[in-house]
Amino acid sequence: MSKTDILDRVRFALDQNPLPSFAPHYKNILKPQCADIVDEYKHFQSLNRAQVIESCPSDLLKDVSSVLADMGALKVLHTLDIPFDVSLLTDGSSKIAYDRDVKEMRSELFGIDTSIVKGVCGVANLGITGIVSSPLSPRLASLITLNCVILLDKTKIVPDLFAGISALKAQSKAGVLPTNLLFIAGPSRTADIELQTVFGVHGPQNVAVILY
């Protein structure tokens, strides 16, 4: 068989033997704890050791300022997709925009104690928040600081992980999963061989989720 014949067979293989396609399907087997989806999210996020504050668009600046003050924030790193003017926060901390490459900000990043990021979606029955890394929201923003404040639009809370993955896919023009995404379930924690839980090993020690 010639090289041309082989390449032609490869080129037209799918015409002769099309791949079967299946519609995605998902059945949620977790029993809901709350009738309301926002209450469900708050319930499980609290179990994940995150502080949950229910706010609204008109009170968002005030509530974020209050949380930063309670955390004792001194230097606050914020992503560029925050839904308000960060300079209007009144907690007294210095605000640093994450607007440069990590190589340019390296010496500055490791001295910052608190970050503010925006969630893409919340998964109610797991109490987790989905975040997509992008130039407007670099992935280190939610990982590098001791404290992290997550802003989440209450209308973006979905019932389960399948719907959460779909919401993250919707962030891509191609409709595929982003190259880097995070699901945050409260403060970072791990346990050693003696089963002693330690917070903040792989990420923030304190996480506050503000729903608006």
N, C-alpha and C positions, 0 to 999 in steps of 0.2 A: 504494500500500500504506500502510495506516495505521501510526501509531506503535505501537499495540497489537500489530498483526500482526508487526511487526519484532521487538519485545521478546519475543513468544511464540516466534518462531523461534530467537532467541538462547537463550532459557531452555531450550528442549527440543532444542537442536542435538545434544547428546551422546546423547540417546535415539535420534535418527534416524541419527547417524553416530558410533558409539562409537569412542573412541581405542583402537588396539591396545595390548596390554600385553605386555611381554617379561620373562621371568625373568632376573635378573642372572646373568651367567656370567663366569668369569675363568679363564684358564689361565696358570699361572706358567711363564714361559719361562727364568727364571734357574736356572742349574745350582747345586744346593746344594754348599757347600764342606765342610760338617760333617754328620754323621749326626744329631747331637743338636741340637734347636732352640735351646737355651740357648747351646751352644758356637757355633752359627752366628751368633747375635746378638752374642756377645762378640767373635767374629772380625771382623765388619764394623764394629762400634762402635769397636774398636781401630784399624781402618784409617781411621775417621773422626776419629782423633786424640783420642778420649775415653779417660780412664782408667776401666777397668772393674774393680770390686771385687765378688767373689762373697761374699755374707754369708748370714746366716740370721736369722729373727726374734729369736732369743735373743742374737745378737751385733750387732744393728743399731745400738744406741746406741753401743757401743764403736767400731765401724767408722766411723760417721759422725763421732764425736769425733776419731778418728785422721785422717780425711781433712781435716777442718776445720783441725786443727793443722798438717798438712803444707802446706795452702794458706796458712797464716799468717793465717787469718781473724780480723778484729778485730770487725766488726759483721756479724751474720748475719740476713738477712731470711728469714722462713719463712712458708709458706702455712698455712692453717688445717686442711688435710686430712692433715697429717703423721701417720704411724701410731704415734707415741709421744709422750711428754711431753718437749717440747723443753727444759724447764728441767733435765732430768736429764743433758744433754750436759756433758761434762767438759773441753772443749777450752779453756775460759777466755775465749771471745769473748762479747760482749754479744748477746743474742737479741732480735729485733724482729719482732713479729707483723704480718703484712700484713692488718690488720683495719679499716683506714679507707680512705676514698676517696683517690685519688691527689692530689687538690687539697689535702687536709688533711696529706698526708705528703710533699709535694713537696720541701720543704727537707731532710727527713730521708733520703729515698730515694737522692738522688744522693751521699750520703756513705757508703753501705753497700757493702762490697766483695764480699760472698758471699751467695748465696741457697740455700735448700733447697726443692725442689719435689717433688711426687709425680707420677710418670708414670701414665697410664691404660693404655698398652700399649706393647710393644716390637715392632718389625717385624724379624724375624730376618734375612731375606735382603737387607736394606738397612742394618741396624745403626742404626736410628733409633728415637726414642721419641716417642709421641703424647701430647700434653697438651691438655686442654680447659680453656679459660678459664671461670671461674665466680666467684661471690662468695667461695668458699672458696679459690680459686686464681687470683688476678688475673693477666692475661697479662704484665704488666711484671715479675713476679717472676723469670722465666727469662731476661729480656732486659737488665735494667738494671745488673746487677752484673758485675764482672770475672771472678768465679768462680761456677759453678753446680753444685750437687750435686743429682742426680736420683735419687730412690728409686723402684725398680721391682720389683714383685712378680713373681718368676720365672714364676708360673703365668699371668701376663698377656702373655707373649711369644707372638706369633702368627707364622705362617710368612711372610706376604706382606702387601703394602699393601692388597689387597682386604679381607683379614681385619682389618687395622688400622682401615680406614675403618668397617667393621662394628662394631668394638669402640667406636669413638668415637660412632657413631650410638646405640649402646646406652646411652650416658650421658644421652640425651634421652628424656623420657617419651613424646614424640611419635614417636620412632624416626627422627628426621631428623638431619642433620649439625648440630652446634652452630654458633652464629653466629660463634664464634672458636675456632680450634684451631691447634696448632703441631705440627710434626714437627721434632724436634731431632736433628741428625746431628753430634754432637761440637761443638767450639768454632766460633764464627762465623769465617768467613774470606772474603776477597775478593782479587782480583788486579787491579792496575792495567794500563795499556797495555803496560808492560814485563814483565808476567806475574810480578811479584814478589808472592808470597802474603803477606797481612797478616792476622793473627788479631785478633779482638775488635772489628771495625769495626761490626758490626750486632748484637752480643750478647757473651756471655762469651768471654774469652780461654782459659779453662780450664773443662773440663766433666768431672765425675766421675760415673759411673753406678754406684750401689750396688744390686746384685741381692740380694733377700732372700726 
